[in-house]
Amino acid sequence: MTQDVEMKEQPAPSNSVPSSSPSTLHHLKEIASLIETGAYDREARRILRAIRLTMALRRKLKASVLSSFLSFALTPGSEALTRLSSYLPKEDENEMEVDTATSAAQPPAKHSLPELEIYCYLLVLIFLIDQKKYDEAKACSSASISRLKNLNRRTLDVLAARLYFYYSLCYELTGTLSEIRSNLLALHRIATLRHDELGQETLLNLLLRNYLHYNLYDQAEKLRSKAPRFEAHSNQQFCRYLFYLGKIRTIQLEYTDAKECLLQAARKAPVAALGFRVQCNKWAIIVRLLLGEIPERTVFMQKGMEKALRPYFELTNAVRIGDLELFRSVAEKFSTTFSSDRTHNLIVRLRHNVIRTGLRNISISYSRIALADVAKKLRLDSVADAESIVAKAIRDGAIDATLDHSNGCMLSKETGDIYSTTEPQTAFNSRIAFCLNMHNEAVRALRFPPNSHKERESAEKRRERQQQEQELAKHIAEEDDDEF
């Protein structure tokens, strides 16, 4: 018994660890088999699952592993194998020997499927971007798009959408995003003719991002208004579309629509997409301030967003108080942050809201106040400026008061009962409409197998389908979505 205990306490040999867990190359071969099955069965969900599994292996990819996988997946001597191998850097010989040994255990299969070829392009492109070799990634993405134009298979739509995204990302990282605008328009036209709705979604968002990157808001709105409309196929692409639409509506002074789009994009975005949700909240905070609303404190205390939203919290505090001097100091203090977020021009618009908020506080506090005192409290340049601002606020309905020009003062009226108006009813109606719209969208998002109402599946097929759905749900729950 003593010997048995001692044997159990001995540490396991170091070479037993790799044998217990499958290698990265082994996982890539399983993914290739999944893509092959999805291509033959024409099931896009299998290919989508293969992409999700690839994102889980993204950090484990090495040049040696990719080289072995390319030799396994592509035909020897083919143009694609030669081109993709040229993008990969040479690594140590020891690592090459390990990969060769693992690949020797299973003879390489000869595949000629276009889906596998495009998947190899995508795999190499992701590796080059992660290694920050942007020039090689740019050349690889251009080659993959040229190859993709000659292929018209619906099983390629999921892979093509990912390639479009990384194609645009490579040019954005190298600062040459304007070079591919005409090519993206051509790809969008091709996707429309081929009824590739997922590709249309992705390319429309990439074009909107391209235009907004160079502040071409009019061109972006023209493209968006004339693009074909259909139900969203990807939640991530729909979130991006709402974000870009919210930015366009904000520049066009349509703040109500912009607020709805930005808040909806922030709610629908995955939890893992923290950076995207931060950007949505930044723009939504500015839009709400422009509408005269003050965001709740909980908006700025969301997990992981406190530091990023700190400048906007101080800005909101200045607007809430109506202190013009504090507003100026906050705008100067965080001018670099606002410029990088591209919200500086919107913050300039907020100056009028700060003055109006201060004027509203004055009208509530004083039943009668001289315009000279108003100019002093709001820190305006002259009494004439104060008089014109008060007159405009009264005309717009921001304050309930009258101007006494002869005596140079503002007379505030008594505050009425808000419940005697239709404002509570309007607010309650908008909340009910929002809940009903969310319920309708959730019902539309349910997916069912095609022709499920026409054919009855056997018990064996039902078990197989349920097992596949459970595996897919497990992978979706475990993996983070790295798109954002």
N, C-alpha and C positions, 0 to 999 in steps of 0.2 A: 504493500500500500504506500509505503514511504517513497519507493522508487516511482510509482505512478504519479504521485503529487509532484515530485521533483521534475519529472518529464513534462508535466503540464506547465510548470513555472518557467521552463526554458523559453527564451524569445524565439519567434519564428524566423527562419532565414530570410534575408532581404530579397532574394530572387523569387520568393513565393508571392510577393505582392502583385507584380504585374500580371501573373497568371490568373489571379482571382478576379481581376477586373478587365473587361474587354478593352482593347486599344482603340485609339481614335480612328485608326484606319478601318478597324472592324465595324465601328459605328457608321462610318461613311459608306461602306459597302452595303450595310443594311438599308441605309437611306437610298442608295442607288437602286436597290431591289424594290423598295417602296415606290420610287418614281417610275420604274419600269412597269410595275403592276398597275399603277394609276394611268399610265399612258395606254396600255393595252385595253384596260377596262373603261377608259375614258371617264375616270373619276377624278375631278379636280381637287376633291377634298384630301385624297391621299397625297397629292403633290403639295398641297398647303401644309399638311402634317409633316411632310419631309422638310419643308422650309423651317418650320418651328423647331424640329429636332436639330437642324443645322445651326440655328441661333444658339441653342444650348451648348453646342460644341465650338462656338466661335473663338473662345479664348484658348482653346487647346490646339488650334491649328498651327502647324509648322510647315516650313517649305518642304522638308523631306517627306512628311506624311502626304502632302498634296501631290508631290511628284509621283509617289507610289500609287495614289488613287487615280491620277490622270492616266497612268499606264494601264491601270485596271479597267477604267471606264471607257476610254477612247481607243479607236482602232490604231494599231501601231503604224507609224509613218504618215498619219493623217495630218492635214494642215492645221487643224485645231490643236492637236497634241503638240506639234512643233511650236506654234505661236504661244500657247499657254505656258509651255515649259520655259520659254525664253524670258517670261516675266518673273519667274521664281528665282530667288537668290540661291547660291550654292551654300550648303551647310556642312557641318563636320562629317567626316567619314563614319564615325561611330554611330551617329544617328541614322545615317543612310543604311548601315549594315543591319540595324535593328528593324527598320522598315522593310528592308529586303527580306529579312528572315520571316517577318510576319506575313508578307505577301506571298512568300514561297509556300506557305502552308496551304493556300488555296489558289489554284491556277487562275490566272486572269481571264475574265470572260470578255468576249468580243461583242461590243454593243455598237449599234448604228442608229440608235434612237436620237432624234433631235432634242428631246427633253433632257437627256443625260448630257449632251454637248452644251446646251445652254446652262444647265446646272453647274457644269465645270467652270464655265465663264463666271457665273455668279460667285462660286466658291473662291476662285482666284482673286476676283475683284474685292470681295470682302476682306480677304487676307491682306491685300496690298493697302487698302484703306486703313486697316488696323495697325499695320506696320508704318503708316505715315509716308508711304512711297507714292505720293500723289501723282507724279508725272507718269510712272508706270501704270497706275490705276486709271489715269485719264486715257492712255493709249489702249488699255485693255477694255475699258467701257466703250470706246468708239468702235473697236473691232467687234465687240459683242452686239452692239446695235446694228452694225452693218450686216452681220450674220442673221440677226433676228428679222430684219426686213424681208428676207427671202423665204421666211417660214410662215405658214398660215395654218396653225393647228390650235384648236380651242384648249387642248391640254397644256399649251404653252402660256396661256394667258396669265396664270399666277406667277410663273417665273419671269415673264416679260415685265410685269408690273414692278417686281423687285429690281430688275435690271434698269428700268427707266429711273427709279428713285436714286440708285447709286450712280447712274450716269450723270444725272444733274448734280448730285452731291460732289462728285469728283471735280467738275468744272467750277462749282461754287468754292470749293476749298482752294483751288488754284487761282481764284479771282477772275475767271474768264467766263462767267455765266452768260453773258450776252452773246457769246459765239454760237451757242446751241439753240437759240430761240427759234430760228427758222426750222431747224431740225425737229424740235419738239412739236411745232405746229404741223409739220409733215407727218410725224408719227401719230399725232392726234387725229389727223384726217384718215390715215390708214386704219387706225383702231376703230374709227366710226364706220368706215366702209366694211370692215370685217365683223362688226357688231360685237366688238370686244369691250364690254361695258366696264370691266375692271380696269382695263388699260385706259379707257377714256377718263375715268375718275382720277387715276393717278396722274395722267398727263395734263389734265385740266388744272389740278393743284400745282403741278410743277410749273406750268405756264403762269399761273397767278403769282406764285412765289417769285418767278423770274421778273415779272413786271413790277411787283411791289419792291423787289430788291433795288430797283433803279427809280422808285417813286413814280412809276407810270400808272397812276391809279385810273385814269380815263380809259386807257387801252385795256387794263385788266377788267374793268366793268363792261366794256363792249364785248370782250371775249366771253365773259361769264354769262351775259344776257343772251348771247346768240348760240352758246353751246347746247347740245342736246341734253334734255333732262330725263332722268329715270330714277328709280329707287336705288338707294345706296347699297352697294354690295360689301363694302368694307367699312367697319366702324372707324378705323384709324383715318382713312381717307375722308370720311364724312366730317370728322372732327377738324381736320385740316381745312376743309372747304368752309366750314362755319367760321373758323378763325380768320381766314383771308377775307371772307365776306364781311365779317365784323369790322375789320380794318378799313375796308373800302367804304362801308356805310359811315364809319366815324369821320373819315376825311370829307365825305359828302354832306356832313352835318345832320345825318339821319340817326340821331343818337338812340332813339327808342329801339329801332331795328338792330342797331349795332350792339346794344346792351343784351338783347335777347340772344343774338348769335354767339357772342363771346361767353356768356354764362352757360349756354347750352354746350358749347365746345369744352369748357372746363369740366362740366359735369360728366360728359360722355367719355372723356379721355381716360385711358387706363391709369391705374394707381401708380404703375412703374414709370409713366411718362411725366416725371416731376417737372423737368424743364419746360415742357409744353404747357402744363397747367399753370406754371408761374407766369409765362408770357400772357396767357389768356387772362389771368387775374390782374396783371398790370394794366392791360388795356381796358378791362372791364371797370377797374377802379376809376380810371380817368374819365371814362364815358359816364359813369354814374355821377361823378362830380360835375361834369358838364351839364347833366340833366338837373342838377340842383339837389341830388340825393347825397347822403352821407353813408358810406358803407359801414357795416357793423364791425366791431373790434375783432370778432371771431374770424373775419376774412383775412386779417393780417396775422393771425395766430395759428394758421393751418400748419400741420406737421411738415417740417422741411422747408417752409417758405418764409419763416420769420425774418431771416437776414436779408433775403432778396427783396422783400416787400417793405423793409424798413424806410427807405426814402419816400415811398408812397404813403406810408403811415404818417410821417411828419408832414407831408404835403396835405393830406386829408385833414389833419389837425389844424393847419393854418387856414384852410378853406372853411372848416366848421366854425372856428372862432371869428372869421371875417377880418383877420389882421393882415393888412396889405404889406406891412413891413416884414412880418414873419414869413409871409409867402415869398417875398423877394429873397430873403436870406436862405430859405430852404431851396429855392430854385437855383441859386448860385452855388450852394454847398454841394448839391448832387447834380450839377449840370453835366458832368461826364457820364454819370449813370443814365440820365434821361436821354442824352444824345446817343448812347450805344443802344438803348431800347427803342430809339426812334419815336419817342413821345414828347420831345422838347417843344415841337410846334403846337401840340395839343395843350401843353401846360401854359403856353403863352395865352391861349384862349381862356384859361381859367381865371385870369386876372379880373375880368368883368364879373365872374361868379363870386369871387372873393369880395368885391365891392358891393355886390347885390346882397350877399349874406350879411355883411356888416350893416348895410342899410336896413335890412329886415330886422336885425336885432335892435337897432336904434328905434325903429317904428314901434316895436313891441314895448320897449322900455320907456319911451317918452310920448306923451300925448301932444306935446307942442315943443318944437326945438328949432332954433335958428339955423339957417343954412350955413352960416359961418362955423357953427359948432359941428355940423355934419361934416364939413370939409376938414375940420381939425381932427375929428375922430377917425375919419377914413383916410387921413393923410393925403388929401388931394391938393392939387396945386393952387386952385382958386375957388372962390364961391360960385363963379359962373359954371365951373365944371360940376360942382356939387348939385347946382340947380338943374342942369341938363340931365345928369344921371338920375336924380330923383324923379324928374318928369318922365323919363323913359321907363323907369321901374313901375311907376303908377300906370302908365299906358299899357305895359306888358302884363299887368296884374300881379307883379311880384310882391307889392305892398299895397295895403288898403289905406290910402291917405290922400290928402289934398294939399296943394301948394298955395300959400298966401304970398303972392308976388309983392304986394305993397309993403308988407311988414318983413319980407325976406325970411319966412319960416315954413316949416312943414307941420301939418296938422294930421295926426294919426286918428283913424276911426277905431271904435271899439271892436275887439275880436269877436266874431260871431261863432255860433255853435256849428262845428263841422258836421255833426250828425243830422243837421237840418238840410244838408246838401246831398247831392247824389255821389259824392266822392267815395264814401265807404262802400256803396253798392258797386261802383265801378271797380274798386280794388278787389272786392270779393269775387266779382265776375271774372276778372282776369286770372285770379288764382285757380278758380274752378276750371277755366278753359285750359290753363297750363296742365293741370292734372289729367284732364280728359285727353289732351294731345299726347302726353307721355304714355297713357294707357294704350292709345291707338298705335303709337309707334312700337310699343312692346309687342302688341299682337302681330303687327306686320313683320316684325323681326323674327318671328317663329319660322323655322325651316322644316319642311317635310320632304320625304323622298318623292321624286317625280312619279306621277301616275299611281300614287298609293291608293287612290280610291277605286281603281279599275282592277287591280290584280291582288290576289291574296297570297301572302308568302307562307312557305311551309315553316314547321317548327324549327327545323335545322337552320334555315336562312334567318329566322327571327333571332335565334340564339347567336348566330355569327354577327348579325347586325348590331345586337345589343352589346356584344363583346367589343366590337370596333368602336362603338360610341363611348363606352366606358374608358377604353384606352385613350381615345382622343380627348375626352374630358379630363383625364388624369394628366396628360401632357400639357393641356392648356392651363390647368391649375398650377402646375409645378414651374412652368417656364415663364420668365418675364419677357414682355414684348420689347425688343430692342429697336423698333422702328423709329421711335421718337428721339 
